Amino acid sequence: MASQTQHQLLVMRTHDEAARQEYYMDIRRHLARNVAGGNRVVYTNVVRPSFVKTHGRDPESRAEVRSVMTKDPYYQMYSAMQRHTQEMTWDSVIDSVERELPGLNQKARQLAAAAKGSLTLTPDFQVPPYLTFYDIHLQPGGYHANLSADDVSVGALYDRATYLYAMGNLGGKSDYLGLSLIEHFKKRFPHVTPKRILDMGCTTGNSTVPWKEAFPEAEVYGIDVGESVLRYAHARSESMGVAVHYSQQNAEATNFPDGFFDVVVSHIIMHETSTPAVGRIFKESKRLLRDGGVMLHMDNPRLKELPPFDAFLAEWEVYNNNERFGGTYREMDIVSEAEKSGFAKGKATLEIVPMIAPPSVTNYTTKGFGFPCLVGEK
Ligand SMILES: C[S@@+](CC[C@H](N)C(=O)[O-])C[C@H]1O[C@@H](n2cnc3c(N)ncnc32)[C@H](O)[C@@H]1O
């Protein structure tokens, strides 16, 4: 598997740090390849038969599967190891970021000084409580931490650690989500040539950069709530020679004018928000689109359509990785929600975006792997 593509902002690792980081990624791969599958074996041979004996029927929901599987020692061992590798992945990258931080901050300042894109931060910005309530996916400090007036530590930590977390499945530049959605957009809307594109919840710009590369004539904008991640995203994009306009904004209510964008997208942000926020973000997306414009919100696989046991495994992150809203979002009727937010009936659809390179290793089934995406046409 190819390694992560080095760019000017990606934190450097000493030999020992690199070994420790890759060790945790390899343990994650080992769990996914060789251990996760054992959960199905114990479910089929032990846990399910015992449930049937007691209840006279199969478990009917993922909650019922959860109530019995979480008592099983094999699952407990698997789950504890998953959680441990998640904690240790962040921990292993923090060492490198702490050491390199003064140099990274300086590099980001230099790149920003010669930028072709832009960065607009908002003093006293109010981060929505669903992002500050806990550290999402156990990232220490969450997305919104900020250590100084020129801090890029949160972005530096996220960029390296999420590559390890994804076990390399998102590519060397962690851009496969963006590239996959672009492919889907081009196929679905060949007649739309975007002049302005907005990426909501851009974090470090991993998916924003490919939109600009795919549509070099377009102005591309990225928004997020985190000051440090935005500084990092801006410098990272500039280091790649890609001009993006980043700003600190809440996707529920931005300061862009009505009808400003041809395309509004997001990549895996919705499951980290809240029920009221989802409707507000759809409504805001509609406001921001010109007539004939397109909204694409892509997120993790839905839970509703999965058999109870698969849904139980797929929601591991909900209970063990501080992604509590992930279960709710993946069950919401988001097409109806989009219609309630102003999209005309028949103009909002749920579509599957195939990955340009399906994951080579996962904890779940990869059969027909793709990301569900809410598509809305104004
Ligand atoms: C999983 S990350 C998204 C990853 C990124 N889109 C990518 O493709 O690499 C979720 C991001 O959404 C941001 N976010 C969540 N709610 C938001 C909101 N209401 N407004 C703006 N950004 C938000 C978080 O701060 C975080 O950076």
The ligand as a MOL file (V3000), in Angstrom:
LIG
                    3D

  0  0  0     0  0            999 V3000
M  V30 BEGIN CTAB
M  V30 COUNTS 27 29 0 0 0
M  V30 BEGIN ATOM
M  V30 1 C -14.9620 14.3490 9.4990 0
M  V30 2 S -14.5210 16.0160 9.3090 0 CHG=1
M  V30 3 C -14.7390 16.3020 7.5610 0
M  V30 4 C -13.6080 15.8580 6.7150 0
M  V30 5 C -13.4030 16.6210 5.4310 0
M  V30 6 N -14.6440 17.0810 4.8400 0
M  V30 7 C -12.6740 15.7430 4.4450 0
M  V30 8 O -13.2750 15.3140 3.4510 0
M  V30 9 O -11.5020 15.4730 4.6810 0 CHG=-1
M  V30 10 C -15.9020 16.9570 9.8900 0
M  V30 11 C -15.6240 18.4460 9.8370 0
M  V30 12 O -16.8720 19.1300 9.7990 0
M  V30 13 C -16.7480 20.2990 10.5690 0
M  V30 14 N -18.0910 20.7440 10.9460 0
M  V30 15 C -19.0120 20.0640 11.6520 0
M  V30 16 N -20.1190 20.8170 11.8110 0
M  V30 17 C -19.8930 21.9810 11.1570 0
M  V30 18 C -20.6540 23.1560 10.9620 0
M  V30 19 N -21.8700 23.2980 11.4680 0
M  V30 20 N -20.1140 24.1490 10.2270 0
M  V30 21 C -18.8850 24.0240 9.7010 0
M  V30 22 N -18.1110 22.9430 9.8660 0
M  V30 23 C -18.6080 21.9250 10.5920 0
M  V30 24 C -15.8550 19.8870 11.7410 0
M  V30 25 O -15.2860 21.0000 12.3710 0
M  V30 26 C -14.8600 18.9910 11.0350 0
M  V30 27 O -13.7500 19.7110 10.6200 0
M  V30 END ATOM
M  V30 BEGIN BOND
M  V30 1 1 1 2
M  V30 2 1 2 3
M  V30 3 1 2 10
M  V30 4 1 3 4
M  V30 5 1 4 5
M  V30 6 1 5 6
M  V30 7 1 5 7
M  V30 8 2 7 8
M  V30 9 1 7 9
M  V30 10 1 10 11
M  V30 11 1 11 12
M  V30 12 1 11 26
M  V30 13 1 12 13
M  V30 14 1 13 14
M  V30 15 1 13 24
M  V30 16 1 14 15
M  V30 17 1 14 23
M  V30 18 2 15 16
M  V30 19 1 16 17
M  V30 20 1 17 18
M  V30 21 2 17 23
M  V30 22 1 18 19
M  V30 23 2 18 20
M  V30 24 1 20 21
M  V30 25 2 21 22
M  V30 26 1 22 23
M  V30 27 1 24 25
M  V30 28 1 24 26
M  V30 29 1 26 27
M  V30 END BOND
M  V30 END CTAB
M  END
